[in-house]
Amino acid sequence: MIRYRLTPADLAQVRFAFSPLWEAVASLKVLYKDHPHDVHEPFLREARRAITHLDLTPIEPLVTAPHVLPDFLLPSPIAPAARFADELERVRATPPAVVEAELAVLFPQGRPSVLRSLPGEALLERLCDLLDAYWHAALAAHWPRLHALLENDVLYRARTLALHGPQALFADLHPAVRLSGDTLELDKDCDAFVDAGGRGVLLLPVAFAYPGTVVTTEQPLQPTVAYGPRGIAGLWRVETVAVDGVLRAFVGPGRAAVLQSLPGPRSTGELAGTLGVTASAVSQHLGHLRRLGLVEPQRLGRRVYYRRSVRGEELLQLLGTDA
């Protein structure tokens, strides 16, 4: 079991983020599992075809070691939503001594032969190049879908924390996670006790962490819990509702496209980029859909995100069944 001792200051510094790099590394771990969860199978079938030209053997031993992933491949996100290229640059900047030390811990009996031929600095550069190639071959095209799912989860968790407090937040996070007094407990196959020491806690929805969790326990890293986000079961499901037909007749083609482009919260600018139209056109469509009660706004800082309302979801489900 992993135990984090949290002070009131730590609970006051709970923050949320999501990371394309964490998704990439976690997806590789799933890719090499003997029996991955069925929810990931549609992605894995496509990814295996997409990466046939890549030799990922130097990465394989790093993501298949039991119970642990190397911390230098998973830096804590600085911004709530980082770019993959920026995160990869942070990995490239890891001091070689840190890489060597973590590899020594990861492989106490000696490194696998595929990792012995390169010193820390050259090995790190090779790993980053492979991660970059893997990202563009297998994951980059799916990032908008993943981004929407993760953003939706963060908005839900932040709202839960604001309205109901940390006890409710952690009770709903994952079956293996619980807050008991001043201790955050996680059911894992390894044991560790970590004093958060005022560093706070980072909560990180990671689609490819599902159905388990990924945690960081080493000092001086911020205590981090990566968990599967809400709605993961529908992540790779193909949308069956057509934009034409009854939905077009009901709200018009532009508004129908906007309504169907909201699997999770999105801003006006994001919708405009997805649909290839102007932000002002999207604003007009959203205003009409809001008056019909099909979408609802949610403010986060200075930005406003729109999501389908219960009525909007019910309409799409009805048309998806009867069309």
N, C-alpha and C positions, 0 to 999 in steps of 0.2 A: 504494500500500500504506500502511496505517496501522500505525505502530509505537509501542508503549508500552514505555518503559524502566521496569522494575520492580526495586525493591530487595527484599531479604528482608522488610523491614518491610511493603512493599506486598503481597507474597504472603501475609503473615500477616494482612492485613486484607481478604482477599477476602470479600465479603458477597453475600447473595442477597436479592432482593425481587421483587415483581410489582406491576403498576400498572394500574388500570382506565383512567387517563388515557392512558398510553402505548398501551394497546390501542385506545382511541378514535381517537387521532391516526393510529396505524399503519393502522387499518382504513379511515380516510378516504383515505390514500395508496393502499391497494389498490383502493378503490372507484373512484378516478379513473385507474387504470392501464388502458392499452389492452388488455393481455393478462395479466390476473391469473392466478395459479396455480390450477389446477383444484380444489385442496383447499378454497379459499375460496368456490367458486361457489355452494354451497347458501346460505351466509350472504348473499352479495351479492345473489342473486335476491330474498331476503326483505327485505333492507335497502333496496333500491331502491324497493320498494313502500311501505315504512314511512316513507320520508322525502320522498315526493312533495310534501308541504305545506311543506317547508322550503326556504328560499333559502340555499344554502350557498356561493354564489359568492365571498364574501369569504375563505372558508377555502381554496378550490380552489388559488389560486396559491401558497399557503404549503406545501401538501402535494404539489404536483406539480413544484416546483423540482428540477432534477437534482442528485443526490448529497447533498442536505442537507435537514434539517428545522430549523425555528427552535427554538433551545434554550429560549426562554421558554415554549413550549408543552409542553416535556418536562422539567419539574424532576425531579431525582433523588429517588426515593421516600425519605422519612425513615424510615418504619416498614416492616417486611417486607411487610405487606399493608395498604395504605391504602384509604380510602373515596374514591370518585370526587368527592364534594362537597368533601372536605377538600383534595384535590389541585387542584381547580379554584380554590379560594380562594387557594392559593399562586400560581397563575397570575395571578389578579386583582391580587395584591399586587406584581406585577413593576413596578419603577420605569419610568415612561414613557420615560426616556432610554435604558434598556436595550432596550426595544422598538424605538425609533427606530434605535439603532445596529445591531441585528440585521437589521432590514429593509434598511438601507443595504448591509449585506454580502450579504444574500440577493438583492437586486435592484440591482446596481451601475449598471445603465443607467437606473434609475428605477423606482419602484413601478408595478405595473399600475393602471389607472384605478380599478378597484373598491376599491383600498386608499388612493387619494390623497385621498378626500373627508373622511377622519376623521383627526384627530391621534392620537398614540400612545395616550393614555389612553382616549379614546372608542373607538378601534379595538379595543383590548384588551378592553374591556367587551363590545363587539359580538361579538367572536370567542368569548369565554367563554359568552355567552348562546347562541350557535349550537352550541357544543360540548355544552352542557348539554341543549339540545333534541335534538340528534342522539343523545346517549347514551341518553336516555329513550325515544326512538322506535325505535332500532335495536339497542342493545346491552344495556341494563339487564336485560332478561328472560333474556339468555344468560349473564350474569355468573356465576351459580352453576356452570354447566358450565365456563366458562373458568377460574374460580377453582380448581375441582377439578383441572383439567389442569395449571395452573401450579404449584399446591401440590405435586402429585405429582412434577413435574420438579424443584422445589427440594429436596424431600426426597431424591431420587435423587442430585442433584449434591452436596448437602452430605455425604451418605454417602460418595460417591466421594472427595471432598476429604479427609474425615476418615480414611478407610481407606487411600487410595493416594496422596494428595498432589496438588499442583497440576499436575504433568506429566500425570497420568492425567486430571484434571479437564478441562484444556484440550484434550487430544487427542481427547476424546469430545464436546466441546461443539458444534462445527460444522466442516464440511470446510474452511472458509476461515480457521479460527482455529488457531494453533499457538504453543506456547511454545518459544522457541529461546534457551537460556541465560537471560540476564536481560531478554529482549525478547519481548513478546507481539505477534505479527504477525497482521494481518488483511488478507486480499486484498480490496481495494476499488478502485474506479475513480479515487479521489483519493489524494493523498499527504499524510501528516502524520507528524511525530515528536513524541511527547508524553512528557515526563519525569513519571512519576506522583508523584515527590517525596514519598513517604510518605503519599499520600492514599488508598492502597488501590485496589481494583478492585470495581466493582459489576457483578454478573451478573444479567441481567434476562430471564427467559423472556417472550417476547411472541408470542402466537399469530400475529398479523398481520405479524410480521417475517419469517415463513417464506415462501420458502425462503432469504432473505438474512439480513443482519445490519444493525443500526443501532448506531452508535457515537457517543460524544461525545468531542471533542478539545479544546474550548476551556477555557482557564483561567478561573476557579478551579474549574470543575466537576470532580467526581470522575470519573476514567476509567470509562466505562460501556460494556458490550457487551450489546446486546439480541439475542436469538437465538430461533429457533423451538424450542418445547419438544418433548420426547419424546411420542409418541402423537398428534401433530397430525393424522395421516391419518384418525383415527377421530373427530375432534372433532365434525363435523356429521353423522356417520352416525346414522341412526335406529336405536334399539335394537329388535331383532327378537325378543328372548326374552320370552315372556309370563310374567306372575307366576302364572297359574293352571296347571292341568294337573299334570304330573309334578312340577314344582318345588314346588308347594304341598303335594302329597301327601308329598314327601320331607322338607321342613323346616317346613311350616306357612306360612300366608299372611303373617304378620308377619315371620318370618325371611326368607322369600323376598323381601319388599319391601326389607328391610335389605340383603340380599345384592346385589340389583340396583341399589341406590342408592349403590354404591361403585365408580364408574368410576375414582376416584382416592382417595387417603387423605382420610378425614373423621373428625371428632371425634363423640363421642356427641351433643353439643348440636347440631351441624350436621345430623346425621341426623334427630334429633328434629324440628327445624324443617322439614326437607324433607318428612318423612312426616306431620307433624301429630300426633305422638304424644308421650308423656312421655319424658324422658331415662331414667327407670328402666326403662320398657318396652324401649327400645332397648338398654340395658345387658344386660337378660336375654336378648334375642335374640342379641346379639353374643357373650355367654358361651356360648350353645348352639352357634352357628356356629363359634366358636373351638375348642370341644371336638370338633367334626366335622372340623376342619382346613380349613374353607372360608374363614376370614378370619384375619388375623394383625395384631397390634398393633405400632405403632412409636412410640416416645416421642420427642418433640421439645420440649426444655425441660421445662416442667411439664405439658404437654398430651400426651395419648395419641391417636394417630390409628389408624384401622383401614383395612385395605385387603383386597381379595380375594387369597387365596393362589393359588398355581398350581393347586391342586385345585379351588378355587372357580371360577377362570376356565375350567378344563376342563369343569366341570359345566355352566356356562352355555352354553359353545360346543356341548356335546353336545346339550343340550335345544333350543338354537336351531336345530340341524340336524334333529333327529328329531321335534320337536313337531308 
